[in-house]
Amino acid sequence: MERGEAYPITYGILGLLAYWGPMSGYDVKHMFDHTLAAMWGAAHSQIYKELRRMKELGWVEMEREERESRPDRKVYTVTEQGLEALRKWQGQPAEIMQLRDELLLKMLFGSLGEPEDVAQNIRGAIVRHEDRLREYRANALNIPARGAFQRGGNAGEIGKRPNPYAAGDEEDVYPALIAHFGIEFEKMYLRWLHEALVVVEPKRSGD
């Protein structure tokens, strides 16, 4: 697969496996939400689709873990071919960020609607982004160490996963930089939302 045939989500999942170690689709979804939410979202269906596709490409290998009281789980491990794909992707220029935000689209055409509806949308966004800011701050304090899913394993305890928040041997600045970006972005967005609300709210009384 060339870069043009892959997607950012493909490399996001591949990077998670390469950085944190072998994971199930459920683990990948958890880590995606925990570490990549500031830049990318992914549904369970997308993640499992990409895992199957990467397995066909030879980028990951799948091993089935047997469990006594629960269904078996599929655990995926990045291959050398997958690591090479990641290296090639890193060497390619990144696309310019495109911000898709329905609230901004609504506000662009705010004069075609009711001012109270616009203000209500802004107030709702403030609540949601305050929640997200708290979530990002909590995530920043609990960034799993590199290779976290590879440590603590015991061959005699099939199905038990290591603690993903185990302390690492050394600090990696890159996940911390992304966590910092998410926090600063939410703080900036909240400042703008409060400023926009000051402008929009007086129109409720016909100003």
Backbone torsions as a table, in degrees:
resi	resn	phi	psi	omega
1	MET	NA	126.5	174.9
2	GLU	-85.3	167.2	-176.6
3	ARG	-58.7	-36.6	-178.7
4	GLY	-65.4	-20.9	-179.7
5	GLU	-95.6	-10.1	178.1
6	ALA	-97.9	175.1	-178.9
7	TYR	-132.4	159.2	177.6
8	PRO	-53.7	-37.3	-179.9
9	ILE	-63.6	-32.3	178.2
10	THR	-59.8	-49.8	-178.3
11	TYR	-73.0	-28.2	176.4
12	GLY	-62.8	-47.0	178.6
13	ILE	-65.9	-43.4	179.9
14	LEU	-61.6	-40.9	178.4
15	GLY	-64.8	-39.1	178.0
16	LEU	-60.5	-43.9	179.9
17	LEU	-67.6	-38.1	-179.3
18	ALA	-70.1	-34.9	-174.4
19	TYR	-85.0	-45.7	-174.2
20	TRP	-101.7	-8.9	175.2
21	GLY	101.8	-179.0	-176.2
22	PRO	-57.0	133.4	-178.8
23	MET	-144.4	157.1	171.0
24	SER	-83.6	170.5	176.3
25	GLY	-59.4	-37.0	178.0
26	TYR	-63.8	-43.8	178.3
27	ASP	-61.1	-43.0	-179.3
28	VAL	-60.8	-44.2	179.3
29	LYS	-60.6	-43.6	178.9
30	HIS	-61.0	-47.4	-178.4
31	MET	-69.1	-34.0	176.6
32	PHE	-59.9	-48.1	-179.9
33	ASP	-66.6	-33.5	-174.7
34	HIS	-78.5	-35.4	-172.3
35	THR	-113.7	-24.2	-174.1
36	LEU	-112.5	2.4	-175.5
37	ALA	-59.0	-29.4	-178.3
38	ALA	-67.9	-19.1	-175.5
39	MET	-127.0	-20.6	-173.6
40	TRP	-155.7	142.3	175.5
41	GLY	-115.7	153.0	-179.9
42	ALA	-151.2	133.9	175.7
43	ALA	-85.0	160.3	178.2
44	HIS	-54.9	-42.3	-177.4
45	SER	-61.6	-39.1	178.2
46	GLN	-64.9	-43.4	-178.0
47	ILE	-63.4	-46.5	-179.3
48	TYR	-67.1	-34.3	176.8
49	LYS	-63.6	-44.2	-179.8
50	GLU	-68.1	-37.8	177.7
51	LEU	-61.6	-42.4	178.0
52	ARG	-64.8	-41.2	-179.2
53	ARG	-66.3	-42.1	-179.8
54	MET	-68.5	-30.8	176.0
55	LYS	-65.5	-41.5	178.0
56	GLU	-64.0	-32.1	-180.0
57	LEU	-80.4	-11.7	-177.2
58	GLY	83.4	13.6	-180.0
59	TRP	-81.5	-26.0	177.1
60	VAL	-136.1	157.0	172.0
61	GLU	-114.6	148.9	-179.1
62	MET	-117.6	133.4	176.4
63	GLU	-125.7	134.7	-178.4
64	ARG	-90.1	124.4	177.6
65	GLU	-95.8	124.8	178.4
66	GLU	-86.1	137.8	178.8
67	ARG	-131.8	141.7	-172.4
68	GLU	-69.0	-49.8	-171.4
69	SER	-102.2	-3.3	-179.2
70	ARG	-134.3	164.4	179.3
71	PRO	-60.0	152.7	176.5
72	ASP	-58.7	155.1	177.5
73	ARG	-120.8	146.4	177.8
74	LYS	-95.5	121.4	-178.9
75	VAL	-110.9	130.3	-174.7
76	TYR	-108.4	138.7	179.3
77	THR	-127.2	135.4	179.3
78	VAL	-71.7	142.4	179.0
79	THR	-99.6	173.0	175.7
80	GLU	-60.9	-35.9	177.4
81	GLN	-64.7	-37.9	176.8
82	GLY	-67.0	-40.5	177.6
83	LEU	-63.5	-38.5	178.1
84	GLU	-65.2	-38.6	176.7
85	ALA	-62.0	-39.6	177.7
86	LEU	-65.3	-40.9	179.8
87	ARG	-63.5	-42.5	178.7
88	LYS	-64.8	-40.5	178.8
89	TRP	-62.7	-41.1	179.0
90	GLN	-61.5	-29.8	-178.2
91	GLY	-81.0	-7.0	179.7
92	GLN	-92.4	145.7	177.7
93	PRO	-64.7	142.2	179.5
94	ALA	-80.7	146.7	176.1
95	GLU	-70.4	150.7	177.8
96	ILE	-66.2	136.7	-179.2
97	MET	-60.4	135.2	175.4
98	GLN	-118.6	116.1	-177.7
99	LEU	-89.5	115.8	176.9
100	ARG	-109.9	110.2	-174.7
101	ASP	-139.1	115.0	-176.6
102	GLU	-64.2	-32.8	179.0
103	LEU	-61.8	-42.9	178.8
104	LEU	-63.1	-38.0	178.6
105	LEU	-65.2	-42.6	177.5
106	LYS	-61.9	-41.4	-176.8
107	MET	-70.9	-30.5	177.2
108	LEU	-57.8	-37.0	-179.7
109	PHE	-107.6	30.0	-177.1
110	GLY	-60.0	-30.4	-178.2
111	SER	-69.3	-13.0	179.0
112	LEU	-90.6	-3.5	180.0
113	GLY	-120.1	-165.7	178.3
114	GLU	-89.3	131.3	179.6
115	PRO	-54.4	-36.7	-179.8
116	GLU	-65.0	-36.2	178.1
117	ASP	-64.6	-41.0	178.4
118	VAL	-63.2	-46.4	-179.7
119	ALA	-62.1	-40.1	179.4
120	GLN	-64.5	-39.1	177.0
121	ASN	-62.8	-39.4	179.0
122	ILE	-66.5	-44.6	179.7
123	ARG	-62.1	-40.1	177.2
124	GLY	-64.0	-38.8	179.2
125	ALA	-65.7	-36.6	178.6
126	ILE	-60.6	-44.3	179.4
127	VAL	-62.0	-46.0	-177.1
128	ARG	-66.3	-39.9	-178.1
129	HIS	-76.3	-26.7	172.0
130	GLU	-65.7	-40.2	176.1
131	ASP	-62.5	-43.0	-179.1
132	ARG	-66.5	-38.3	178.0
133	LEU	-62.0	-42.6	176.8
134	ARG	-62.3	-40.1	179.8
135	GLU	-64.6	-44.2	-179.6
136	TYR	-64.4	-38.6	178.3
137	ARG	-65.0	-39.7	178.2
138	ALA	-67.0	-41.5	179.2
139	ASN	-62.7	-37.0	-178.4
140	ALA	-63.5	-26.6	179.8
141	LEU	-84.1	-10.6	-176.0
142	ASN	-133.0	50.9	177.1
143	ILE	-77.2	119.0	-179.6
144	PRO	-59.0	142.4	179.1
145	ALA	-70.6	152.6	179.6
146	ARG	-58.9	135.3	-179.2
147	GLY	73.5	18.5	-174.8
148	ALA	-58.3	-34.7	-177.9
149	PHE	-81.4	-1.1	177.2
150	GLN	-98.6	-15.5	-176.2
151	ARG	-94.7	154.2	173.3
152	GLY	80.9	3.0	-179.1
153	GLY	-72.4	152.8	177.9
154	ASN	-139.2	121.3	-175.2
155	ALA	-59.7	-23.5	-179.5
156	GLY	-88.0	1.1	-179.0
157	GLU	-125.0	63.5	-178.4
158	ILE	-62.4	135.2	178.4
159	GLY	96.6	-15.5	178.3
160	LYS	-89.1	132.8	-177.3
161	ARG	-100.9	146.4	176.4
162	PRO	-70.2	163.0	179.2
163	ASN	-70.6	115.0	-176.9
164	PRO	-71.0	-9.3	-179.0
165	TYR	-106.2	18.3	177.8
166	ALA	-63.4	145.3	-178.0
167	ALA	-66.3	138.3	179.5
168	GLY	-88.0	167.0	179.8
169	ASP	-76.3	-28.6	180.0
170	GLU	-148.8	156.0	-176.7
171	GLU	-84.9	137.6	176.2
172	ASP	-108.6	123.7	-173.4
173	VAL	-75.4	-22.2	-171.2
174	TYR	-69.2	-49.6	175.5
175	PRO	-59.8	-35.2	179.1
176	ALA	-65.9	-36.8	178.0
177	LEU	-64.0	-41.2	179.1
178	ILE	-67.1	-40.7	177.1
179	ALA	-61.2	-40.7	178.7
180	HIS	-64.3	-40.1	178.0
181	PHE	-59.6	-47.9	-179.2
182	GLY	-58.3	-42.4	179.4
183	ILE	-65.2	-47.9	-178.3
184	GLU	-66.1	-35.8	178.0
185	PHE	-64.3	-44.9	179.6
186	GLU	-64.3	-38.7	177.5
187	LYS	-63.7	-42.1	178.0
188	MET	-64.3	-44.5	-178.4
189	TYR	-63.7	-41.3	178.8
190	LEU	-63.8	-39.3	176.3
191	ARG	-59.8	-44.9	-179.7
192	TRP	-65.2	-40.6	179.3
193	LEU	-61.2	-42.8	178.8
194	HIS	-66.0	-38.9	176.9
195	GLU	-64.7	-42.0	179.6
196	ALA	-64.6	-37.1	-179.7
197	LEU	-64.9	-38.1	177.3
198	VAL	-60.6	-37.6	-179.3
199	VAL	-74.0	-40.7	-172.5
200	VAL	-81.5	-39.9	-172.6
201	GLU	-58.1	-39.5	-179.6
202	PRO	-59.3	-24.0	-179.0
203	LYS	-69.3	-12.9	177.9
204	ARG	-63.2	-29.0	-177.8
205	SER	-98.0	9.7	176.4
206	GLY	92.2	10.4	179.0
207	ASP	-67.8	NA	NA
